[in-house]
């Protein structure tokens, strides 16, 4: 069973969450609500989790296919529902940039498999109504 403990450590809304391994994530509210930019907003952490979850899948799949990854990044942007509470993620775009000796078709397939089969965060967000779009850019490795 997973366990996370949250402690208030900065102002009204600056929190540290600590998991059973001692890993700390800093959280805060937006400044309009009294936050001080101490940490990420909880809804941003969902986007972080999506990028991380998908990346673990994609890199694992490509390594099994003996693709040589030299550099890797994912940029995530999202749009939330307007004028409602709670305001869920409505549209999310991920741009995967992979540099190396990587077949573009294999990279695209790895992303598709992650989004539709393995990434629990992606499935959770889509079940909550989010539309997730992906783009894969492969740069040849030097």
N, C-alpha and C positions, 0 to 999 in steps of 0.2 A: 504494500500500500504506500502510495506517495504521501509525503508530508511536507508542508510549507508553513513556516511561522512568519507572521508579519509583525514588525515593530515600528512604531512611530519614532522617528529620529531627527526630523527637521521640520520645524514649524507645525502647522496644523495638518498638512497632507503629505509630508515627506516621509515615505516609508521604506524600510528595507524588508525584503522577503528573503528568507534563508531556507534552503532545502536541506534534506537530511545529509547531504554531502558538504554543507557549509557554503554553497554557492549563493552569492548575494545578487539580487536584482533590486535596483533603486526605482521607486515609483513616486509619482507626484500627480497632483491635479493641475489643470490648466490655470494660468495666472488670473483669468477672469473669475475663477472660483476661489482664488486665494492661494494657489500653488506658487512655488518659487523657482521652478525649473530644476529642482533637486534631482529628479529622475524622469524616466519615461512615463507617459500616460498609460494606464492599463490597456486601452484600446490599441495603442501603438505596439504594445507588447504582443498582442495577437498577430500583428503583421510580422514582427520579429520571429515569433514562433512559426508562422507559416513559412517564412524564408528558410529558417533553420531546419524544419521538418522536411521540406522538399529537398533541400540541399543534401541532407544526409542520404536520402533515397537516391537522388540523381548521381552523386559521386559514387555511392556504393554500386549502383547498376553499371556505371561506366567503367569502374575499376574491374568488375567481373568480366566485362567485355574487352578488357585489356586496352582501354583507351587511355592515352597519356595526357593528363591534365596538368598544365603548367601554372595556370592562374584561373581564378573562378570568382565571380561575384553575382549577386542578385540585387536588383533594385525593385522595391515594392512601393506602389502608390495605391491609395485607396480613397474611396468616396463613401461617406456615411449618409444614412437617411437624413433628410432635412426636416426640421420642425416637429420631430416626434421624440418621445422618451419612452423606453430607451432607444437610442439612435444606433442601429446595427450597421455593420459594413454592408453596403449595397453593391459596390463594384470594386474589384481589386485587380490590379495589373502587376504581373511579375515579368521582369526582363532578366533572363539568365544570360550572362556573358561568360563564355568558356574559351580559354586560350590553350592551345596545345595540339597534339596530333589526335584530334577527335573527329569522328565522322558526324556530320551534321544530322543525318537521319537518326543515328543512334542516340544523339543528344536529345533530339526532339522526342523520340520514343521514350527515353528515360524520364523526361519531364511529364509526358502524358501518363505514363504508368504511375508516377508519384502522385500526381494530382487526382487521378481517378481510382487508385487502388490502395496505395500504401500510406500516404500522408494523412494521418488522423486529423490534423489541424485543418487541412483543405476540406476534408469531408465534413467536419464539424461546421465550418463556415458556410459551405454550400447548403447543408441541411438547414441552416439558419436563414437561407435566402440570398446569400451573396453570389454574385456572378464573378468567377475567377477566370481571367484571360492570361495567357502566357505568350512570351516571345523568346526564342532561343537564338542567340548570336554566337557563332563559333569563329574565333580568330585563329589562323594558323600559328602554331608554335614556332619559335625560333631556335 
